[in-house]
Amino acid sequence: MSANLENSAVATGWKRSVFIPIPKKGNAKECSNYCTIVLISHASKIMLKILQARLQQYVNCELPYIQAGFRKGRGIRDQIANICWIIKKIREFKINICCCCCCVASVVSDSVRPHRQQPTRLPHPWDSPGKNTGVSCHFLLQCMKVKRESEVTHSCLTLSDHMEFSLPGSSVHGIFQARVLEWVAIAFPEINIYFCFIDYAKAFDCVDPNKMWKILKEMGIPDHLTCPLRNLYAGQEATVRTGHGTTDWFQIRKGVCQGCILSPCLFNVYAEYIMRNAGLDEAQAGIKIAGRNINNLRYADDTILMAESEELKSLLMKMKEESEKVGLKLNIQKTKIMASGPITSYQIDGETMETVTIYFGGSKITADGDSSHEIKRCLLLGRKVTTNLDSILKSRDITLPTNVHLVKTMGFPVAMYGCES
């Protein structure tokens, strides 16, 4: 094993895989309705485990915090919770999360009159006639008489103040800030936020190994770690095992190695290269939270873009162009759009896409942020699991601690899935 690592040599048997097709839902005569289990050499898994431990320390330095796929301490449930919280905060505070602060500044500069006498106190926030529908223009102007323009602009500077509702200073200052935000949401047309759930066509199977080695080198991965992987990928062979026997051996020239524990890690680096070239980190489009601009959330190949209408088109087209350069293709038909406002359709690249309720990572996400239907669905699924275990749970041959362990292992994860959101 150590000799293989030092010399980057890979045994021929380690390059061979056995594919076992498992039928999913739908017509069993359609190849697309099958998933595959891949059997590889156990000895190769030991070498790959050693390589993973050495490679991961380099990869983790390159991946951003918004990538939660196959990383220690993170998971799909984190991204589900992030999406749901963003949607709920948008609706809760009724603010345009991408609205520029210059809108507020321009209103203030047009309204403040330095020569006017400063009143001794702020009017009470519920003195305005529009208390049921939002703060009135009269109340806003009265507030602006006792607040300097710089203070008003500063109080509305960051989205983190809005999202976390961290109101600095006195309670009057906090009420003023909240009322200004409420007025902005009413006075200016609402700008809807679009969530684009990107679907790649066979993402893991379309990775080009030759381009992957170049990307790893650009990311700063040392050659003594990539050479064993190159030798492993060179001359890969596979066979398909069915109930009627096995097929002839055939070569695999494309995609990451199925069944390999390093494949998720390698794909994360591949996807990060696409994002960097697309310039998403430098793009101003997106949502500003706690001083950070967030325009995408990722779980391996599952990517969510967040922006306004025109900005979303720009981000999506950049991603499409950079993905095609490295061999990945976006499936526009299966790419879904969800809007925070009452939008029914969306056009991009000449195709009309309907805005729909999205299932992301097995969890239902709605535009209104309502989780009641998802809670009921998870409870029903959890009840179905316990019903299937009914004969085991009622058996006298199985002890109570074993039954409790079964319910915790099989029932709780289903019923509590995505409960963080």
C-alpha positions as CSV (number, residue, x, y, z in Angstrom):
1,M,0.0,0.0,0.0
2,S,2.8,2.5,0.9
3,A,4.6,1.5,-2.2
4,N,1.6,2.3,-4.3
5,L,1.3,5.8,-2.7
6,E,5.0,6.5,-3.1
7,N,5.3,5.3,-6.7
8,S,1.7,6.4,-7.6
9,A,1.2,2.9,-9.0
10,V,-2.3,1.4,-9.1
11,A,-3.1,-2.3,-9.4
12,T,-5.1,-3.3,-12.5
13,G,-7.8,-4.9,-10.3
14,W,-8.4,-1.5,-8.6
15,K,-9.5,0.0,-11.9
16,R,-12.3,-2.4,-12.4
17,S,-15.9,-1.8,-11.2
18,V,-19.1,-3.9,-11.2
19,F,-22.4,-2.0,-11.8
20,I,-25.6,-3.4,-10.3
21,P,-28.7,-1.6,-11.5
22,I,-31.5,-1.1,-9.0
23,P,-35.0,-0.1,-10.3
24,K,-36.6,3.1,-9.0
25,K,-40.1,4.4,-9.7
26,G,-41.7,4.2,-13.1
27,N,-41.4,2.0,-16.1
28,A,-38.7,-0.7,-15.5
29,K,-38.0,-0.8,-19.3
30,E,-36.6,2.7,-19.2
31,C,-32.9,2.9,-18.3
32,S,-33.3,6.3,-16.8
33,N,-35.5,4.8,-14.1
34,Y,-32.6,2.8,-12.6
35,C,-29.9,3.8,-10.1
36,T,-26.7,1.8,-9.8
37,I,-24.7,0.4,-7.0
38,V,-21.0,0.1,-7.8
39,L,-18.7,-2.6,-6.3
40,I,-15.0,-1.7,-6.2
41,S,-11.9,-3.3,-4.7
42,H,-11.7,-3.1,-0.9
43,A,-7.9,-2.6,-1.0
44,S,-8.4,0.4,-3.3
45,K,-10.8,1.9,-0.7
46,I,-8.1,1.8,1.9
47,M,-5.7,3.8,-0.3
48,L,-8.5,6.2,-1.3
49,K,-9.3,6.8,2.4
50,I,-5.7,7.8,3.0
51,L,-5.7,10.1,0.0
52,Q,-9.0,11.6,1.2
53,A,-7.5,12.5,4.6
54,R,-4.6,14.2,2.9
55,L,-6.5,15.9,0.0
56,Q,-9.4,17.2,2.2
57,Q,-7.2,19.7,4.0
58,Y,-6.3,21.4,0.7
59,V,-9.9,21.2,-0.6
60,N,-11.5,22.7,2.5
61,C,-9.3,25.8,2.1
62,E,-10.6,26.3,-1.4
63,L,-14.3,25.7,-0.8
64,P,-16.5,28.6,0.4
65,Y,-18.9,28.5,3.3
66,I,-21.9,28.4,1.0
67,Q,-20.9,24.9,-0.2
68,A,-22.4,22.3,2.2
69,G,-22.1,19.2,0.1
70,F,-20.2,16.3,1.7
71,R,-18.4,18.4,4.2
72,K,-17.9,17.7,7.9
73,G,-20.4,19.5,10.2
74,R,-22.6,20.6,7.2
75,G,-25.4,19.1,5.2
76,I,-28.5,19.6,3.0
77,R,-30.6,20.5,6.1
78,D,-28.5,23.6,6.6
79,Q,-29.3,24.8,3.1
80,I,-33.0,24.0,3.5
81,A,-33.1,26.0,6.7
82,N,-31.2,28.9,5.1
83,I,-33.7,29.2,2.2
84,C,-36.8,28.9,4.5
85,W,-35.4,31.6,6.9
86,I,-34.6,34.0,4.1
87,I,-38.2,33.6,2.7
88,K,-39.8,34.0,6.1
89,K,-37.8,37.1,6.9
90,I,-38.7,38.7,3.6
91,R,-42.4,38.3,4.4
92,E,-42.1,39.1,8.1
93,F,-40.6,42.5,7.7
94,K,-42.1,43.3,4.3
95,I,-38.9,44.8,2.9
96,N,-37.1,44.6,-0.4
97,I,-34.0,42.7,0.6
98,C,-32.1,43.9,-2.5
99,C,-33.2,47.6,-2.3
100,C,-30.3,50.0,-2.4
101,C,-29.9,52.4,0.6
102,C,-29.7,55.3,-1.9
103,C,-33.5,55.2,-2.2
104,V,-33.8,56.0,1.4
105,A,-31.1,58.6,1.2
106,S,-32.7,60.4,-1.7
107,V,-36.1,60.5,0.1
108,V,-34.3,61.9,3.2
109,S,-32.4,64.5,1.2
110,D,-35.5,65.8,-0.5
111,S,-37.5,65.9,2.7
112,V,-35.1,67.4,5.3
113,R,-35.1,71.2,5.6
114,P,-32.3,72.5,7.8
115,H,-33.9,75.9,8.4
116,R,-37.0,74.3,10.0
117,Q,-37.3,74.4,13.7
118,Q,-36.4,71.1,15.4
119,P,-39.3,69.7,17.4
120,T,-38.5,68.6,21.0
121,R,-39.6,65.0,20.5
122,L,-40.4,62.4,17.9
123,P,-44.1,61.9,17.3
124,H,-45.5,58.7,18.7
125,P,-45.2,55.9,16.1
126,W,-48.9,55.1,16.4
127,D,-50.0,58.8,16.0
128,S,-50.0,58.4,12.2
129,P,-53.3,57.9,10.4
130,G,-52.0,55.0,8.4
131,K,-51.1,52.8,11.4
132,N,-53.1,49.8,10.1
133,T,-51.5,49.9,6.6
134,G,-48.0,51.2,7.4
135,V,-46.4,54.4,8.4
136,S,-47.7,57.5,6.6
137,C,-45.6,60.0,4.7
138,H,-46.6,62.6,7.4
139,F,-45.0,60.5,10.1
140,L,-41.9,59.9,8.1
141,L,-41.5,63.6,7.4
142,Q,-42.0,64.5,11.1
143,C,-39.3,61.9,12.0
144,M,-36.9,63.4,9.4
145,K,-37.2,66.8,11.0
146,V,-35.3,65.7,14.1
147,K,-32.9,63.2,12.4
148,R,-30.0,64.3,10.4
149,E,-29.6,62.8,6.9
150,S,-26.5,60.9,7.8
151,E,-28.2,59.3,10.8
152,V,-31.2,58.2,8.8
153,T,-29.0,56.8,6.0
154,H,-26.8,55.0,8.6
155,S,-29.8,53.5,10.4
156,C,-30.8,51.8,7.1
157,L,-27.4,50.8,5.8
158,T,-27.2,47.1,6.3
159,L,-29.5,44.2,5.6
160,S,-28.3,42.5,8.7
161,D,-30.0,45.2,10.8
162,H,-33.3,44.4,9.0
163,M,-33.0,40.6,8.9
164,E,-31.9,40.2,12.6
165,F,-33.9,43.2,13.7
166,S,-30.9,44.5,15.7
167,L,-32.0,48.0,16.4
168,P,-29.1,50.1,17.8
169,G,-29.5,52.9,20.2
170,S,-32.6,53.9,22.1
171,S,-36.1,52.4,21.7
172,V,-37.2,55.5,19.9
173,H,-34.3,55.1,17.4
174,G,-35.4,51.5,16.9
175,I,-39.0,52.4,16.2
176,F,-37.9,55.1,13.8
177,Q,-35.7,52.6,11.9
178,A,-38.5,50.1,11.7
179,R,-41.0,52.7,10.5
180,V,-38.6,54.0,7.8
181,L,-38.2,50.5,6.5
182,E,-41.9,49.9,6.5
183,W,-42.5,53.1,4.6
184,V,-39.9,52.3,2.0
185,A,-41.6,48.9,1.4
186,I,-44.9,50.7,0.8
187,A,-43.7,53.8,-1.1
188,F,-41.6,52.0,-3.6
189,P,-42.7,49.2,-5.9
190,E,-41.9,45.8,-4.5
191,I,-38.9,44.1,-6.2
192,N,-39.4,40.3,-6.0
193,I,-36.6,37.9,-5.2
194,Y,-36.2,34.9,-7.5
195,F,-34.8,31.6,-6.3
196,C,-33.5,29.4,-9.2
197,F,-33.0,25.7,-8.4
198,I,-30.4,24.6,-11.0
199,D,-30.5,21.1,-12.4
200,Y,-27.4,19.6,-14.2
201,A,-27.9,16.8,-16.7
202,K,-26.0,13.8,-15.3
203,A,-23.5,16.1,-13.5
204,F,-21.2,13.5,-11.9
205,D,-21.1,11.4,-15.2
206,C,-20.1,14.4,-17.4
207,V,-16.9,15.4,-15.6
208,D,-14.0,15.5,-17.9
209,P,-11.0,13.9,-16.1
210,N,-8.4,15.7,-18.2
211,K,-9.9,19.1,-17.2
212,M,-10.3,17.9,-13.6
213,W,-6.5,17.4,-13.3
214,K,-5.9,20.9,-14.6
215,I,-8.4,22.3,-12.2
216,L,-6.8,20.5,-9.2
217,K,-3.4,21.9,-10.2
218,E,-4.8,25.5,-10.4
219,M,-6.3,25.0,-7.0
220,G,-2.9,24.2,-5.6
221,I,-3.3,20.5,-5.0
222,P,0.2,18.9,-4.9
223,D,1.2,16.4,-7.6
224,H,2.0,13.6,-5.2
225,L,-1.8,13.5,-4.4
226,T,-3.1,13.8,-7.9
227,C,-0.8,11.3,-9.6
228,P,-2.3,8.2,-7.9
229,L,-5.8,9.5,-8.9
230,R,-4.7,10.0,-12.5
231,N,-3.3,6.4,-12.6
232,L,-6.6,5.2,-11.1
233,Y,-8.7,6.9,-13.7
234,A,-6.5,5.9,-16.6
235,G,-7.9,2.7,-18.2
236,Q,-10.9,2.3,-16.0
237,E,-13.1,-0.7,-16.9
238,A,-16.6,-1.8,-15.8
239,T,-19.2,-4.5,-16.2
240,V,-22.9,-4.6,-15.5
241,R,-24.3,-7.5,-13.5
242,T,-27.9,-8.5,-14.0
243,G,-30.1,-11.4,-13.1
244,H,-29.0,-13.0,-16.5
245,G,-25.3,-12.7,-15.9
246,T,-22.6,-10.0,-16.5
247,T,-21.8,-8.0,-19.6
248,D,-18.4,-7.8,-21.3
249,W,-15.9,-5.4,-19.8
250,F,-16.0,-1.9,-21.3
251,Q,-13.9,1.3,-20.7
252,I,-15.0,4.4,-18.9
253,R,-13.6,7.6,-20.3
254,K,-15.9,10.2,-18.7
255,G,-17.2,11.1,-15.2
256,V,-15.9,10.7,-11.7
257,C,-15.4,7.2,-10.5
258,Q,-18.7,5.8,-9.2
259,G,-18.4,4.2,-5.8
260,C,-15.2,6.1,-5.1
261,I,-15.2,8.0,-1.7
262,L,-13.2,10.8,-3.3
263,S,-15.7,11.5,-6.1
264,P,-17.9,14.0,-4.0
265,C,-14.7,15.9,-3.0
266,L,-13.4,16.0,-6.6
267,F,-16.8,17.2,-7.9
268,N,-16.9,20.0,-5.3
269,V,-13.6,21.3,-6.6
270,Y,-14.9,21.0,-10.2
271,A,-18.1,23.0,-9.3
272,E,-16.1,25.6,-7.4
273,Y,-14.0,26.2,-10.5
274,I,-17.2,26.9,-12.5
275,M,-18.4,29.4,-9.8
276,R,-15.2,31.3,-9.7
277,N,-15.0,31.7,-13.5
278,A,-18.6,32.8,-13.5
279,G,-17.7,35.6,-11.1
280,L,-20.5,34.9,-8.6
281,D,-18.4,35.9,-5.7
282,E,-17.7,39.3,-7.2
283,A,-21.2,39.9,-8.5
284,Q,-23.3,42.6,-6.7
285,A,-26.5,40.7,-7.4
286,G,-28.0,38.8,-4.5
287,I,-28.9,39.3,-0.9
288,K,-26.8,41.2,1.6
289,I,-26.8,39.6,5.0
290,A,-24.5,40.8,7.8
291,G,-22.2,42.6,5.3
292,R,-21.9,39.5,3.0
293,N,-23.4,39.3,-0.4
294,I,-25.2,35.9,-0.9
295,N,-26.4,35.0,-4.3
296,N,-26.1,31.2,-4.2
297,L,-26.3,28.2,-1.9
298,R,-24.8,24.9,-2.9
299,Y,-25.0,21.2,-1.9
300,A,-22.6,19.4,-4.3
301,D,-24.2,19.7,-7.8
302,D,-27.5,21.2,-6.4
303,T,-27.2,25.0,-6.7
304,I,-29.7,27.7,-5.8
305,L,-29.3,31.2,-7.2
306,M,-30.9,34.2,-5.5
307,A,-31.4,37.6,-7.1
308,E,-33.8,40.0,-8.7
309,S,-35.3,39.3,-12.2
310,E,-32.7,40.7,-14.5
311,E,-29.8,39.9,-12.1
312,L,-30.9,36.3,-12.0
313,K,-30.8,36.0,-15.8
314,S,-27.2,37.4,-15.8
315,L,-26.1,34.9,-13.1
316,L,-27.7,32.0,-14.7
317,M,-26.3,32.7,-18.2
318,K,-22.8,33.1,-16.7
319,M,-23.1,29.8,-15.0
320,K,-24.4,28.1,-18.1
321,E,-21.5,29.4,-20.2
322,E,-18.8,28.4,-17.7
323,S,-20.4,25.0,-17.1
324,E,-20.5,24.1,-20.8
325,K,-16.8,25.0,-21.1
326,V,-15.9,22.1,-18.7
327,G,-18.5,19.7,-20.0
328,L,-21.5,20.2,-17.7
329,K,-24.9,21.1,-19.2
330,L,-27.8,22.8,-17.5
331,N,-31.1,21.1,-17.9
332,I,-33.3,24.2,-18.5
333,Q,-36.5,22.1,-18.6
334,K,-35.9,20.8,-15.1
335,T,-34.4,24.0,-13.7
336,K,-37.1,25.5,-11.5
337,I,-37.9,29.1,-10.5
338,M,-39.6,30.3,-7.3
339,A,-40.5,33.9,-6.6
340,S,-41.1,35.7,-3.3
341,G,-44.0,37.7,-4.9
342,P,-47.1,36.9,-7.0
343,I,-45.2,35.9,-10.2
344,T,-46.6,33.0,-12.3
345,S,-44.0,32.7,-15.1
346,Y,-40.4,33.7,-15.9
347,Q,-38.6,33.8,-19.2
348,I,-34.9,33.0,-19.7
349,D,-32.9,32.0,-22.8
350,G,-36.1,32.2,-24.9
351,E,-37.9,29.6,-22.7
352,T,-40.8,30.3,-20.3
353,M,-40.5,28.6,-16.9
354,E,-43.4,28.5,-14.5
355,T,-42.8,29.5,-10.9
356,V,-43.6,26.5,-8.8
357,T,-43.3,25.1,-5.3
358,I,-39.9,23.4,-5.0
359,Y,-38.7,20.2,-3.5
360,F,-35.1,20.7,-2.5
361,G,-33.2,17.9,-0.7
362,G,-36.5,16.1,-0.1
363,S,-38.1,19.0,1.6
364,K,-41.0,21.1,0.3
365,I,-40.2,24.8,0.0
366,T,-43.0,27.3,-0.8
367,A,-42.9,30.9,-1.8
368,D,-44.9,32.1,1.2
369,G,-42.5,30.3,3.6
370,D,-45.4,28.3,5.1
371,S,-44.1,25.1,6.7
372,S,-47.4,23.7,7.9
373,H,-47.8,21.4,4.9
374,E,-44.2,20.1,5.2
375,I,-44.7,19.4,8.9
376,K,-47.8,17.3,8.2
377,R,-46.1,15.5,5.4
378,C,-43.1,14.6,7.6
379,L,-45.4,13.4,10.4
380,L,-47.3,11.2,7.9
381,L,-44.1,9.7,6.6
382,G,-42.9,9.1,10.1
383,R,-46.2,7.4,11.0
384,K,-45.9,5.2,7.9
385,V,-42.4,4.0,9.0
386,T,-43.7,3.1,12.5
387,T,-46.7,1.3,10.9
388,N,-44.3,-0.8,8.9
389,L,-42.5,-1.7,12.1
390,D,-45.7,-2.5,13.8
391,S,-45.2,-6.3,13.8
392,I,-41.7,-5.9,15.2
393,L,-42.7,-3.5,17.9
394,K,-45.5,-5.8,19.1
395,S,-43.3,-8.9,19.1
396,R,-42.7,-10.3,22.6
397,D,-39.3,-11.6,21.5
398,I,-37.9,-8.2,21.1
399,T,-37.0,-6.2,24.2
400,L,-38.2,-2.6,24.9
401,P,-34.7,-1.0,24.6
402,T,-34.4,-2.6,21.1
403,N,-37.8,-1.2,20.1
404,V,-36.9,2.2,21.3
405,H,-33.6,2.1,19.4
406,L,-35.5,1.0,16.2
407,V,-37.9,4.0,16.5
408,K,-35.1,6.4,17.2
409,T,-33.1,5.1,14.2
410,M,-35.9,4.7,11.6
411,G,-38.8,6.8,12.7
412,F,-37.3,10.0,14.2
413,P,-35.0,10.9,11.2
414,V,-38.0,10.7,8.8
415,A,-40.4,12.7,11.0
416,M,-37.9,15.3,12.1
417,Y,-36.2,15.8,8.7
418,G,-35.7,19.5,7.9
419,C,-37.2,20.5,11.3
420,E,-34.5,23.2,11.7
421,S,-36.4,25.4,9.2
